[in-house]
Amino acid sequence: MVARLTPDQKSTTVKRNVLSTITVSHRTNTKPHFSFFFLSFPGTKTLAKYLFTPATMSMLSRLRQACRHYSSTILSPNSSTPLTSKQKTRSAINLLRAENNPERILEVCRAASLTPTTHMDRVVLSLAVSKLSAANHFDGIRNFLDELKSRPDLQNERFLCHAIILYGQANMLNHALRTFEHDLNPPRSVKSLNSLLFAALLAKNYKEVSRIYLEFPKIYSIQPNVDTYNLVIKAFAESGSSSSVYSVLDEMDRNSVRPNLTTLNNCIGGFYREEKFEEVGKLLKFMEEKYRVFPALSTYNVRILSLCKLKRCSEAKALLEGMVCGGRKPNSNSYCYLITGFCKEGNLEEAKRLFRDMKKRGYHPDSGSYFTLVYFLCQGGDFDSAFKIAGECMAKGWVPNFTTMKNLVNGLAGASKVDDAKELIKQIKEKFSANSDRWDEIEAGLPQ
């Protein structure tokens, strides 16, 4: 015989079960958490009656406050006010740049409540995955992305495509494939196919790029678009099979998909990588005549960068000058590629001249150009120029890495410019508090 509860007994049981299983942690330095565990389910209306009482709503309010306090404590320990979403993201970026502890990285990401629909949040996720991957903390990546995938607001194609790309960035291609095959709702779209191809490209698994390209459109009834073909061409270009790009162009013709500027640039990059210089000219002519695709600034920049990587900076510079004479304006990237290239070739005077010239023409060097110049000038013993450029760099809020700046400080001290060395240390400590103790030790060891 089964005993049945009276309505009053049911109500008392539900109330006790609901209220007793909502737990909130307010302990210092402990993550706030809550859990709902229902021992009996009498129906939605009855549940709502006891779940949304003043007592439970008060508990949930305290929970939200605790969560906000916890996030602020992690992201901004010295702030007593809750951070906005943008402030959380900025704080997370700054913390992650200097953080290498995997558990701490995950704590920062969770505290930031990232929403990958915004560009800066995607930057944070990419940075975190790069750091976790470098630390071989793949379980942490998997668990964190699983947490994000379980969020109701992220159970959509847009986020799942981004998760696929992050798996590729971490070289976890099996998880990217699993997400595509099992997490995405049918029918799969060309957007998700392209995300999977990009993930394989990031993982440098070119064999898998080819397999996905050949098999998946048929299996999932997906019609490739120009982005699909461009990713495949890029894979051929990076893997040393640039001649195969013509077969992709033929496939595009059969499917009535017109190549675009990215198609041209990806092909050119591959031919330069294999030093097939004659093919570059042939391809440019072919694309102009057949598809009316003409080289743009991005095309010139691909060529300049490719030549610099091959240590043919003089040719790259001649290409830049020819572009200018032809009435085409370069941009900051055009100069930055050349500056880095000449530095690596050891031609520091030409690198400095280009650096001055680009600023004179109104172009703004990026942080990489500053860092590269300071590093190579120190290697070449030109500490005066390195000191000046480092000062400009820090005035913009950028600081070269610790090793480079230490070499600069020691170089200045060795050249009997101790005052400059001390001034540099002072600027570093004022603007960037990280490593202050180490800089104190270095300063103490300088000649008095």
N, C-alpha and C positions, 0 to 999 in steps of 0.2 A: 504494500500500500504506500502510495506517495503522498507525503504531507504537502499541502498547498498553503501558500502565504495569503493572509488577508490583505486587502488593499493598503491598510495602514502599515502593516508589516513590510510590504513591498516598498512603500514610500520611504520608510525609515532606513531600509537596507540600501536603497539606491542613494539616498542622501549621504549615508555614512561611507559607502564605497566611493562615490564621486569626490566628496570633500576630503576624504582621508588619502586619496591617491593623487591629489594635486600637490606636488612638492616644489618648494622654491628654496634655493640655496642662497643665502646672503653672507656666507662666510668670507672673510677677507682673503684675497688672492685665490679664490675658488671660482671656477666657471659657474655662472648661474644656470640652472637647468630646471626643467619641469617634466612631469610625466603624467599621462592619463592611462589608468588601467582599470577597465570596467569589469567587475566580477559578474554583473548581471546587466542585461539590456532590456528594459521594460518597454521601450518604444521611444521614438524621437521626441514627442511632446513631453513625456514624463522626464526624460533625460534633460531636455532644455530647461524644464521648470526648476531643476535643482542645480544644473550647471551654471546658469546665469543668474544666480542670487547675488545680493550685495556682497556677501562674504567672498564668493569665488571671484567676482569681478574685481574686488579689492586685491585679492591675491594675484590675479593676472596683471593688474596695474603695477603692483610691486615687482612682479617678474619683469615687466617691460623696463621699468626703471633700473632694475639690477643689470639687465642685459646692456642697456645704454651705458651704465656706469662701467661695466666690465670692458666694453669696446673702447670707451674713452681712456680707461686706465692703460690698456695695451697700446693704443695708438698715440695718445698724448697724456703721459703720466702727470704732467704739470698743469693740466687744464681741469677745471672743476665743472665746466659746462659741456653738455653733449655736443659732439661734432656733427656737422652736416655731412651728407653723402660725399660731396666734393672734397671736404676737409679730410674725411676718412681715407679717400683714395690717395690724396696727395701725401698724407702721413704714411700710408702703407708703402708707397713707392720709395720714400726716403728711408724708411726702416729696412725694407727688403734689400736695397742697394748695399747696405753695410752688414747684412745678416747672412750667416752661413749655416746656422743651426737649423736642421730640417724641422724640428718640432716648433721652434720659434717662428719659422717662416709660415707654417700652417696656422699657428695662433694668430699671426698678423692678418692673414687672409680671411680667417673666420671672423675676426673682430671687425674687419672692414665691410662685412655684409655685401660682398661684390655682386653687381648685377651686370653681366657681360653684354648688355645691350648698349653700354656706353664705351666709347673708345678708350678712355683712361683706365676703366676697370679691366678691359681686355689687356692693356699694357701690364697691369699688375699681375694678372693671371699668367701671362706669358713669362714675365720676369720670375715669378714664383716657380713655375714649372721648369724653367732653365736652371735655377739654383737647385731645386730638388733633384733634377736629373743628374746634374754634375756631382751631387752627393750620393748618387745611386739609391735614392730614397723613393723607389718606384711604388712601393706599397702605399706610401703617403700620398703620392699623386693619384693613384687609383681610388683610395678611400675618399680623398677630398672631392674628386670629380664625381664619384658616386653620390656623395652628400649633395652636391649641387644638382645632380640629375634628379634627385628625389624631391627637390623643392617644387611645389605646384606652379610657381611663376616661371620656372625654367623648363617645364616639360613641353617644349616646342621645338620645331625644326631648327630655328635660328640658333638656340643654345646648343643643341645636340651636334650641329655642324661645327660649332666652335670647339666643343669637347673633342670631336674627332681630330681636329687640327692640333689641339694641345697634346693628344696622345701621340700624334706623329712627331711633334716637336720633342717629346720625351723618348722617341724611338720605341714606343709601345704600340706597334702597328696592329698586333692581334686585338688589343682593346678597341682600337679605332674601327677595325672590321666588325667586331662584335656589336659596337654601338650602331654602326650602319645597318647591320643585318637584323638586330633584335630590338633595338630601342626606338628606331624611327618607324612611324606608322606608314603603311603602304597607302598609295603608291610612292616609291622613292622618287625624289625630284632630281633634276640635273644639278641643282645647287648642292645637294648632299653628295652626289657622285663627285663633283668637283672638289668638295671638301676632303673626300677620301683620297682622291688623287694627290691633292696638295699635301695631305698627311704623309703619304708614301714618299713624296718628293722631299719633304723635310727630313724624313728618316733616311734619305738617300738609298732607298730600296727601289732601284730602278726596274728590277725584274718584276716587282709587285705592281709598279705603275703600269707596266706593259700588260700584265695579266688583268688588272682591273679595267683598263681601257678596252681590251679585246673581249672580255667576258661579261662584265656587269651590265653594259647597255642592253645586251640581249636578254640576260637573266631577268632584269628588272624593268624591261621595256622603257628605257630612258633614251631620249634623243640627245646626243652630245651637242653642245653649242661651241662657239668660238673659244670660250674660256677652257673648255675641256681639251680641245686640240692644242691650245697654247701651253697647257700644263704638260701634255705629252711631249710636245716639241722641246720644252725646257728640260725634261728628263733625258731626252736623246742628246741634247746639247751638253748637259752636265756629265753624262756617262761616256762621252767619247764616241758617240754614234751620230754625229751631226748630219752625215749624209742621208740618214733615214728620215730627215725632216721632209724630204720631197714626197715620200710615200704618204705622210700625213697630209700634205697639201693636196695630193691627189684625192685622198679620202674626203677632205673638205669640199672639193669640187663636186664629187659624186653626191654629197649630201646638201649641196647648195648653201654651204656656209662660207662666207667671205672672210679671208684673212684680214687682220688689222695691224696696227702699228706694233702691238705687243708681239704678234706673230713674227714680224720682221726682226724686231730687236732680239727675241729669243734665238732665232736662227743665226743671226750675226754673232751673238755671244758664243755660240757653239763653234762656229767656224774659226773665230779668233782663238778660242781655247785650244783647238787642234792645229793652229797656225796655218790654216788654209786661207791665206790672204786673197788668192785669186777668186775663191768662191764667194768672198764678201762682195766684190765688185759685180760678179755675175748675178748674185741674189738681188742686190739693189736694183739692177737693171730689170731683172725678171719681175720683181714685185711692182715696179713702176709701170711696166708695159702691160702686164696681164691684169693686175688688180687695182692699178692707180693708187697704190700705197707708197707715199713718198717719205723719205727720211725726215724726222723732226729733231728737236733738241735732244730728246731722250735717246734717239738713235746715235747722235754724235757722242753723247755721254757714255753709252755702252761701248762705243769704239775707243774712246779715250781711256776708259777704265780698263778695257781688255788689253790695250797696248801697254799701259802702265804695269799691269800684272805680268806681262811678258818682258818687263824691263826694257821697253822701247819707248821711253818717255820723250825723247827728242821727236819721234814721229807723232806721238800724241800731242805734243805742243804745237807741231806744225799743222796738225789737223784742227786744233783750236784756232790758230791764227788764220787758217784758210776759211774757217767758219765765220770768223769776225769780218774778214775781207769780203766775204760773200753777202754781208748784210745780216747775218744771223747773230743774235745775242747769246752768249753763254750764260750760265747761272753759277751759283756758288758751288754746286757739285762738280762742274767742269773744272774749276780751279782746285777744289779739294782733292780730287783724284790725282791731279798733276803734282800737287804739293807732296802728297803721300808717296807717290811714285818716285819723285826726285830724291826725297829723303832716303828711301830704301836703296836707291842707286848710289847714295853717298854724295850727291851734288847738292849740298846744303845752301850754297850761295844762290843757286837757281830757285830752290824752294823758298828761300826768304824773299827773293825778288818777286816771285809769283804771289806770295802772301801780301806783300806791300801793294802790288798792282791790283789785286782783287779788291782790297779795301778802298783803294783810290777810286776804283770804278763803281763803288757803292755796293759791292757784294759782301755778304757777311760770312766769315768763316764759321764752320760748325765746331762743336767741342772736340770732335775727333782730329780736326786739323791742328788745333792748339796743342792737344796732347801729343800728337805725332811730332810736331815741330820741337816742343820742349824736350821730349825724349831723345830725339836724334841730335839736337844741338848739344845736349849734355854728353852724349856718346862721342860727339866730335870735338868736345872741349870748348865750345863757344858758349861759355856760361853767362857772358854779358847779354847776348841776344836771348838766351833761354830765360834769364831773369826778367827781362822786359816783357817777353811774350807771356810768361807765367803770370805776371802782374795783370796784364790785360785779361787773361783767361779768368783769373779769380774775381776780377771786377764784374764779370758777367755771371758769377755764381757757379763756375765750373772749377774743379781742382783736379789736376793729374793725380795718378795713383801715388801711394806713399813711397814706393821705391824710387820713382822718377823724381819726386820732390826731395827725397833724402839725398839722391845723387847731386841734385842742383845745389842744395845747401852745402854739402861737402865740397863740391867743386868751387863754389864761391869762397868758402873758407880757405881752401887750398891755394886760391889765387889772391890771398891776402885781402879779401873783401868780406871780412867778418861782419861788418855792420850791415851789409846787404843781406848776408845769411840770416842774421838775427831779425832783421826787418821782415824777411820772408816768413820765418817761423812765427813771428807775431801775427802777421796777416792770416796765416793758416789757422792758428788757434782762435783768432777772433771770429773768423767766418765759419770754421768747421771744427767743432769741438771734439770730433772723433780722433782718437790717438793722441790726445793732449799730453798724456803721461809720457808717451814715447818721444814726443817732440821736446818735452822738458829735459829728458835724458840727453837727447842729441844736442840741445842748446848748451847744456852744462858741460859737454865735452868739447865745445868750440874753444879755440884759442882766445885768451882774455886780452 
